[in-house]
Amino acid sequence: MKTVKIAMMLLAALAMVSCSDFLELKHESNISADDFNRTEDELYTSLVGCYNGMQGALYREWAMTELRSDNTRIYARTSSTSIFDVIRQLDLSTIQPINYLVDEYWAGNYHNIERCNTVLRDYAVVGDEVLRNQYKAEAMFIRAYHYFNLVRLFGGVFLVTEPVTAQEARHMQRSNPDLIYDRIIADLREIVDNAMLPDTREGDELGRITMPAAKALLAKVYMTHYAVGTEEYAKARPLLEEVIATVGNPQTAADLVPYADIFDINNEMNREIIFAVRYKAGNLGLGSPFGNEFAPANSGTNVINGSGRSYNYPSTSIIDAFNAELGDLRKDVSMAEKYYNQQTDTWVDDDETTQCRYVKKYLSPVETVDDGESDWPVIRVGDVLLLYAEIVNELEGPTPEAVNCVNMIRERAGLQPLSSEKTANSYVFRTAIRNERRLELAFENQRWFDLLRWGIAVDLIGEHYRQEFIYSNLPNDYQPTIVEWQTLLPIPLNVMNINPELTQNYGY
């Protein structure tokens, strides 16, 4: 979408906003969407706004996902920064309904769901049938993407499928998670069954949603919502097979994009990327903030212009996991344990005295703070190959085809194929696949969702709390723990205050 006129993006960002302060949680005066979408061009501008609106939801997603997993942690034992306490809550599973990062994440998702609903209300204004169906499918995909994240993080949420007034929104009730999933699946199935999207995009359309993206998202929904081995769970397999065929049916690492090139800003939307949230530097209001968000605090210009904030701080656990695979090329692409201070001519590498670790995947040169170029991958080939290996192993065991999918990923990372001991049966191969997903998709907001999908979040994070050094040295000898109800986020307090009849998630 970077080649789309920036003026259209900014107009859409202003125009397509929720009319509901209940869902958006912000009391701003905005251009009414009812006065827009009168023509095909205006509808296209609104659709561009839906793409642009994904940035708002993604902004705090790292805190809802990676920070709550064993991949990252709080950046210090104590801090005087205003954001430290809310980050610590998410890391230690002591989240409060008033946590404003949760608040912002909720608002970002519903803000863009409302944009999608407006496009879906008005898409009939498009005269050409093929184009009309594409616009509809794109809006449905983005809405399904948001709801898939919301239902996994909050459980039952508000199922809003058309624009609503503020008064209507104030009296809405949360829907059962099964109903949320039913809507997600119905929308994605409509896209897939009716072939409403092209398989590839070129030129000015590069970055827009494709059929492989819809199939991959639907497959992940099936593998998340349904129990392993069920008929519905198994529906993911042919979808993943079709995605793999469409992206070139890779058989060896030579058929894949080199790992470092996947995240290169000079190689954006390469063959590895099936779908990404896109960013554009240049003081347009569309730049990525994550280079500065994740770079070390107080690092000056040694890592990125304007210094960093040390959010999403890599854990010792993820470092140990990378180090266990000697020569893993993904580590240096994904993260760093130290940085070079040009002023003092020394390496800053003592985690006990200063913040020196940082996520590198989204690091690109910036002239202005929070204005990076790096896109954020949502669905990519490595993810799909490992999902396919996982479902084949669960349904049949470690077949040669499934093992080859994992070994392709390992070969690209500079590693040897899995030993026979790690592919001897479905149990040991399952462990190998899960380890590979962690390293391959590190810091891409996948780990927490994987832990939930596998049903091991509580046990693994409890062990993480016991083993990660920082958690044994917290103030007042506090030792964090986690139980099942804490895997869901609380409904934000602002939402509860607007409608006192709402039920809060258990435990909050």
N, C-alpha and C positions, 0 to 999 in steps of 0.2 A: 504493500500500500504506500510505500515511500514515494512513488512516482505520481501518486494522486495529488492534485493541487492542494497545497497547504491551506489556502483560503477556505476550501470546502471543509477541510477537517475542523478548522477553528470555528466555522459557522455551525457545523453540526454539534460541536462540543458545547456551544452556547445555547443552541436551539432545542436540542433533544434532551430535556431534563425532566425529571419526575415532577408531576403535579402534586405529588403526595409528600408532605413533610414527615409523614409517618414512616414511609419506606426510606426516604433519603436522609432523614434526620438532620437536614439543614434547612434553615428558614431564609431562602434567598428569593429575590424577585428574578424571574427568568422569562424569556420569550416563550409564549404559549405554543406548544406543539400543534395545537388545533389549527393554527394559522399557517402551518407548513404542510409539506407533502401534497401540494395541489397539482404538481407536475412530476413527470418522470425524473427530471433533473433534481428536483427537490427531494424526491424519495431516495435517489442515489446518494445525495448529500447526507441524508439521515442514516443510511446504511453505513456510510463511511464513519459517521459518528459512533455507531455501534462498535466498529473495530477500534476506534480511538478510545472508546469508553472502557475497553478491557484493561487499559493501563491503570485506571483508577482502582479496579478490583485487585490487580496484581501487586500494587504498591506495597501492601502490608501482608501479602500472602506468605512470604518467607517466615514471618512471625507466627502464623497460624500452623505452619507445616514443618519446615526444616528446624526451626528453633525448638519445637516440641519433640523432635526426634533425637536420635543419638548422633546426628551429623554436626550440629552446632550447639552453642550454649551462650550464656551470658558472658560478657567480655571482661568482667572483673568481679571480685567478691563484693566490693562496695563501690559506690560512685555517687557524685553529687549532681550528675546530669539529670534533668527533669524526666527523661524518658526511661531511665534505668529501672525504676520500680515496675513499670508496666511490662518491660521486657523480661524482668526477673520473674514476674507472675507467670508468664507464658512458659518460661523455661523450667520453672519449679513446679508446675501444675497447681499453682495457687491462684488461679485466674479469678478476678472479680468481675461482676456484671458491668461495673463502671469503667473497666479497662478501655482506654480510648483507641488502642490499636484494633481491638475487636470491633469496636464501634465503627471505625473508619472502614474496616474490611466489609462489614455488613452493608454499610451505606454504599460503598463502591460497587458491590454486586447488584444491589437493587436499583441503583441509579441506572446501570446499563441494561438491566432487565426491562426497565420501563422504556428505554430507547428502543430495544428490540420489539417490545409489544406495540409500540407506535408504528414501526415499520410493518409489522405483521397486520396491523389494522388497515394500513393504507396501501399495501403493495399492489393492489389491483389497478392502481393508476398507471402502471407500466403496461404499455400496449403489446409488446412482443411477448408471446407466451413463454418461450425458452428463458428469456431474460427475467420475466416476472417470476418464474419458478426458481431461478437462481437466487434472486434477491430474497425471496421467501425462505429458501433453504439456508442461506447465510445467516439470516436473523434467527431462525430456529436453532441452528448449530450454536451460535453464541449464547443464546438463552439457555440451551441445554448444558453447555459448558459451565455457566454460572451456577445453575441449579445442582449440577453434579458436585461441584465443590461445596456448595452450601449444605446439602443434605449430608455429606460425609463429615462435615465439621460441626454442624449444629443439630443434626437430626431433623425433626419436623420443623419446617419453615413455612412462610407464606407463599402459597402457590398463586402467583399473579400472572395471568395469561392474556390480559388486555389492560389498556390504560384505565386507571381508577382515579376517582376524586379523593381528596384528602379526607372527606367525611366518610366515604366508603372504606378507605384504608384503616381508619381509626377503629373500625368494628370488625376487622378481619380476624380470623383465628388461624392458628398454625395447622397445616395439613399433616396427615400421617406420612412418615417417610415413604411407605409403599406407594402412596399416591404421587409423591414427587418423582419417584423412579418410574412409575407408569407414564407420566408425562414426558420425562426425558427420553424414554425408550420409544414412545409413540412418535415424537418429533424426529428422532434420528432414523427410525424405521421408515417414516414417510420419505425422508431424503434419500435413503439407500434404495428402498424398493421401487421408487419412481425415477431413479437416476437423475436427480434434480441438479447435480453439479458436474462440472467437467473433471476428468482425471488429473489434469495438469493445468497450470496457469503460466502464461508467458507475458513478457513485456510489461505494460502498465498494470496488468492484473496479477503480477507476481506477488505472492503473499496472501492472496485471498483464499478462502476456504475451498478445498477440493473434495472429491469423493473419497479418496484414501483417508483424509482427515476425519470425515464423518464415520466411515467404517471403523477406523481405529478407536475413535471415542466410544462408539456403540459397543465394540468388543470389550473395552475396559469397563463399561457400565455393567455388562453381563457378568464379567468376572468378579466384579465388586459386589453386586447385589445378590447374586444367587450362589447357593452352596456348591462347593466343588463336586463334580460328578453328576449334577442334575442336568436335565435336558436343556434348561434355559442357559446354564453355565456353558454347556458345550456349543451353543450358538456362536460363541466368540471365535471358535476355531476357524470356520470357513471365512469369516470376515477378515481375520488376520492373514489367512492364506491369500486372499484377494489383494490385500494391501501390499504384502511382500511381492506378489507378482507384478503389481502396478509400478512399484518403485524399482523394478529391474531384476527381481529374483536373485539377489546376491548369494554367492556360494562360497566366496573366500573374502578375506580382508581386502584384497585388491579391488573388489567390487564396491567397497565402502569408501566414503570420504574420510581421509585421515583425521584422527580425533582433534588435533589442534586446529585444523581448517574449519571444523564445524562452527566454531565460535569466533572466527576471524571476521572483523567488520568489513574487510575487503572481499569477503566471500559469502555474503548474506544470502539467505534463502537457497542454499546449496542443496544437493540431492539428498542429504541426510534429513533436512528439515521438512517435515510434513505439515506442521502448522506452528506458528510462533506469534507472540505478541510483539509487534514491531515498534521501534523507536526511531526518531530522527533528530539528530543534533542540529545546532544552528540557531539557538535562541528563538525557537518557534513554539515553545511550550509543549513539545512532543519528545523531548530528550529523556534518556534513561537516567534515573537517579542512583542506580545500584552500584556504579563504580565508587561514588562518594559514600554511599550508605555502608558499603562493606569494606572499604579500605581502612587501614589502621588509624585510630584516633591519634591526634598529635603527630602525624607523620609529615606535616608540611606539604611540600610538593614532591617528596621523595617517591611516592607511589602514584598519586594523582593530584592534579591541580586543585587547590582548595582543601586539601587534607581529606581525612575520612572520619567515620563515626564508629567503626568497629562493631556494627550490627552483624548478626548472622555469623558469629565468631566460630571458626572451625574447632571441633572438639578434639581432644586427644584420641578419642575412640576412632574417628575417621582417619586421623593420621596413622594410627596403628594398623587400621585396615588396609590402607594404601601400602604401608611399609611391609606388610605381610606378603605382598605380591612384588617381589624384587624386580625392579626395572619397569614398573607400571608407568607408561607414558602419560596416563590420565592425571596423575597427581599434580604435575607441574602446570598442566593446563587448568586444573580445577582450583587449586589453592596454593598458598605459600605459607611457610612457617616463620619467615623473617623478611626484612627489607633493608636496603642499604641506605644509610644516612650520608648523603653527599657532603653535608656541612661538617660533620665530625669525622668523616672517613672511616666509619665503623658500621658493622652489621648490628641491627636491632633484633635480637633473637631470644631475649629472656622473657618468657611469658609470665613469669612471676612478678616482674617489676613494671612491665609496660605491655600495651597491646601491640603485638607484632604479627599475628596470624591474620590472614584475610582470604576471602573468596576471590578468585581471579577470572572466572568464566565471563563476567559481565564488565570487565575492566577495559576501558578504552580511553584514549586521550580526550580531555575535555578542555575547552577554552573557558567555559562557564560552569560553575558548580552545578551538579545534578542535571547535566545536559549531555549525556553520553549517547553513543550511536548503537550500542550493542542491543540486539534483539534478545528476547527471552523464549527459548524453545518450549513449546507445550507438548507437542507430539513429534517424535523423530524416529528414524529407522531403528536405531539401537534399542529403543524402548519396545518397539513392535516385535523385533526379533526375539527379545528376551521374554515378552509376554507369550509369544508363540511357543517357545521352548517350555515355558511353564505350563501352559494348558495341555500340550502334548504329553508332558511328563505326568500330569495329574490324571489324564484319561488313559494313557497307554504305558507310561513308564519312559525310561531314557532311550528313546529310539535314536538311530544314527542321525536322522534329520534334526531332531531336537538338540542333540549334542553338538552338531555342526553349527547351529545358530549361536550357541554360547561360544564355541571355539572361534568363530569369525570375530566376535566382539573382543575376545581375548587376544587374538592375533593382531588386530588393529591396535590394541593397547601395548603391544610388544611383549606379550606373555606367551608361555607355552600352552598347548592344549591341556584340557583337564586330564588328570591321570585316570587310569581305569578304576582306581579306588573311589573317585568322586563321581563316577557314572555307573557304579555297580548296580544300583537299584534306585527306585523313585525317591526314597528318603534322602540318600546322600546327594543325589542329583538336585533335589529340591533345595537343599542347603547351598549348593554351588550356584544355582541360579539366583537365589536371594542375595548371596554375597556379591555376585556380578552386577545385579541391578543397583546395589548400593553404590558401588564404585563408578559404574558407567553413568549413572544419573545423579551423582552427588551434586547437591546445591541447586537442583532444578525443581524443587518443591514436590518431589515424588516420594521421598522416603517415608514420611508420616502416613501418607495414603496407602503405601504398600504395607506398612506395619498393621494398619487397621484392616486391610483386605485379608491379610494372613492370620488375623486374630491373635497377634503376639505383642501388641503395643504395650500392654501393661507389664508383662513379664520382662520384655526387653528393656523398657525405659526404667523399670525398677532396678534392674541389674546395672544399667548405665549410671544411675544415681549412686549406686554403691561403689562403682569402679572409677568414675571420673574424679580426678584429684580435687578439682575446685569444689565439688559438692561435700567433701569431707573437711573443708576449711571455710565454711560459711560463718558469718557472724553469729554469736550466741550458740555455736555448735549445732545449728539447725541442720537436720538431715532430711532432704526431700523424699517424699514417697508418692506413689500414684496408685489409684484404684480405678475400676472400670468406668464409673460415672464421669471421671475427669478426662476421659478421652473426647467427650463432647464439650464444645465451647458454650458459655452462657449466652442466652439471648440478651443483647445489650440493654442496660438499665433504661436508656432513653426510650426504647421501644416499649418496655414494660410500663413505664410511667404514662405513656400516651393511652394505653389500653390496659387498665388494671385487671381486666378479666382474663388476660393471657396467662398461660401456665409457663413457668420457668423450667428449664431442664433440671432434673433431679440433682440435688446436692448444692445448688446455688441459691 
